Amino acid sequence: MQLWVGLGNPGPQYALHRHNVGFMAVDTIAAVHAFGPVQKKFQGWAQDGRIGGERIILLKPATFMNESGRAVSEALRFFKLGPDALTVFHDELDLAPFKVKVKQDGGIAGHNGLRSIDQHIGPDFRRVRLGIGHPGHKDRVTGYVLGNFAKAEQDDLVDMLGAVAGEATRLAAGDDVRFMSDVALRQA
């Protein structure tokens, strides 16, 4: 069993924010792979399903980004899973828009959702970094990540989310390199 967590902020006013691309990714995975109904659990919204031969629990914390670790640690404890069973989907400023990279362990790069998870369970978990690009200056970061994707970016966003969901079988099997390669090919 694996726990896949999409990071974001709850509420319709945040739905299209760049910071919510993790929520968008798990929603797309749930739709493409016909996951079960959404249930209010673990201080968030959870869905149960299968990808390939793996049972996957999808979780969107309702704790707001800065407290994501509370929901993640509660779900891990409930299922008696270690950090090695966790995959976190999140926005990444340091990647070009719509590029996708997988990273095992590591730092938080100023991401408050990752910081919260790190504080609750440590840094040893897999991250699916979903590129949103950088606004160019650090003073503009907050407004940028808490802003909506532009209309001109919608097609690229849909393509990236579809590629991530379409290649999720590779991710579930632990083949991170093939996942990244196949996602990039779908986006080409």
C-alpha positions in Angstrom: 0.0 0.0 0.0 1.2 3.5 -0.8 0.0 7.0 0.3 0.0 9.6 -2.4 -0.5 13.1 -1.2 -1.3 16.2 -3.3 -0.5 19.5 -1.6 -2.7 22.5 -1.9 -5.1 24.8 0.0 -8.8 23.9 0.5 -11.5 26.0 -0.9 -12.8 27.1 -4.4 -10.9 30.4 -4.2 -7.6 28.5 -4.3 -8.6 25.8 -6.9 -6.6 27.2 -9.8 -3.6 28.5 -7.9 -0.2 27.3 -8.9 0.3 26.3 -5.3 -2.6 23.8 -5.7 -1.2 21.8 -8.6 -0.6 18.9 -6.2 -4.4 18.8 -5.6 -4.9 18.9 -9.3 -2.6 16.0 -9.9 -4.2 13.6 -7.4 -7.7 14.6 -8.7 -6.6 13.7 -12.2 -5.1 10.4 -11.1 -8.3 9.6 -9.2 -10.4 10.3 -12.3 -8.1 8.5 -14.8 -7.8 5.4 -12.6 -11.4 5.3 -11.4 -10.7 5.6 -7.7 -13.5 5.2 -5.2 -15.6 8.0 -3.8 -14.0 10.8 -1.8 -14.2 10.3 2.0 -13.5 12.9 4.7 -10.6 11.3 6.6 -7.2 12.2 8.1 -8.0 15.9 8.2 -8.5 15.9 4.5 -10.2 14.1 1.6 -9.1 10.5 0.8 -9.8 8.2 -2.1 -8.9 4.5 -2.3 -8.0 2.7 -5.5 -5.6 0.6 -7.5 -2.9 1.5 -10.0 -1.3 -1.6 -11.6 -1.1 -4.1 -8.8 -0.7 -1.5 -6.0 -3.3 -0.2 -3.6 -3.0 3.5 -3.4 -4.6 5.9 -1.0 -4.9 9.5 -2.4 -5.0 12.3 0.1 -5.6 16.0 -0.2 -5.0 17.6 3.3 -7.7 20.1 4.3 -5.3 21.6 6.8 -4.0 24.3 4.5 -0.5 24.1 3.1 1.4 25.1 6.1 -0.1 22.3 8.2 -0.1 19.5 5.6 2.2 17.3 7.8 -0.6 16.8 10.4 -2.9 15.1 7.8 0.0 13.1 6.3 1.3 11.8 9.6 -2.2 10.8 10.7 -2.8 8.8 7.5 0.6 7.1 7.8 0.0 6.1 11.4 -3.5 4.8 10.6 -2.2 2.5 7.9 1.0 1.7 9.8 3.1 2.9 6.9 6.6 4.4 7.0 7.8 7.4 5.0 9.1 5.0 2.3 5.4 4.5 1.3 4.7 8.2 0.9 4.7 10.2 -2.4 4.0 13.9 -2.3 2.9 15.8 -5.4 3.8 19.5 -5.1 4.5 22.7 -7.0 8.1 23.5 -7.7 9.4 27.0 -8.4 12.9 25.7 -9.4 11.5 23.7 -12.4 10.5 25.1 -15.7 6.7 25.3 -16.1 5.0 21.9 -16.6 8.3 19.9 -16.2 7.9 16.9 -13.9 10.8 15.4 -11.8 10.8 12.8 -9.1 13.1 13.1 -6.2 13.7 10.8 -3.2 14.3 12.5 0.1 15.9 16.0 0.2 15.3 19.5 1.4 12.3 21.7 1.4 13.4 24.5 -0.9 11.3 27.0 1.1 8.1 25.0 0.4 5.9 25.3 3.5 3.9 22.1 2.8 7.1 20.1 2.5 8.4 21.8 5.7 5.4 20.7 7.6 5.7 17.1 6.4 9.4 17.1 7.2 8.6 18.3 10.7 6.1 15.5 11.3 7.8 12.5 9.6 11.3 13.6 8.5 12.7 14.2 5.0 12.8 10.6 3.8 9.9 10.5 1.3 9.4 10.6 -2.5 8.4 13.9 -4.1 6.9 14.4 -7.5 7.9 18.0 -8.3 5.5 19.7 -10.7 7.2 22.7 -12.3 5.5 26.1 -12.1 8.6 28.2 -13.0 9.8 31.2 -11.0 8.5 34.8 -11.3 12.0 36.1 -11.5 12.4 37.8 -8.1 12.0 36.4 -4.6 9.7 39.4 -3.7 7.2 38.2 -6.2 7.1 34.5 -5.2 4.1 34.7 -2.8 1.8 36.4 -5.2 2.9 34.2 -8.0 2.3 30.8 -6.3 -0.9 32.1 -4.8 -2.1 33.3 -8.3 -4.0 31.3 -10.8 -2.5 29.7 -13.8 -2.9 32.0 -16.8 -5.4 31.2 -19.6 -2.5 30.7 -22.0 -1.1 28.0 -19.6 -4.3 25.9 -19.4 -3.5 23.5 -22.3 0.0 22.8 -21.0 -1.4 22.3 -17.5 -3.9 19.8 -18.7 -1.2 18.0 -20.8 1.1 17.7 -17.7 -1.7 16.5 -15.4 -2.8 14.0 -18.0 0.7 12.7 -18.6 1.3 12.3 -14.8 -2.0 10.3 -14.4 -1.4 8.3 -17.6 2.0 7.2 -16.4 1.1 6.6 -12.8 1.5 2.9 -13.2 5.3 3.5 -13.5 5.3 5.6 -10.4 3.3 3.0 -8.4 5.8 0.3 -9.5 8.7 2.4 -8.2 10.1 3.0 -11.7 10.7 6.8 -11.2 13.2 7.1 -14.1 10.8 5.5 -16.6 7.9 7.6 -15.2 9.8 10.9 -15.8 10.9 9.8 -19.2 7.4 8.7 -20.3 5.7 11.8 -18.9 8.2 13.9 -20.9 7.5 11.9 -24.1 3.7 12.4 -23.6 4.3 16.2 -23.3 6.5 16.4 -26.4 
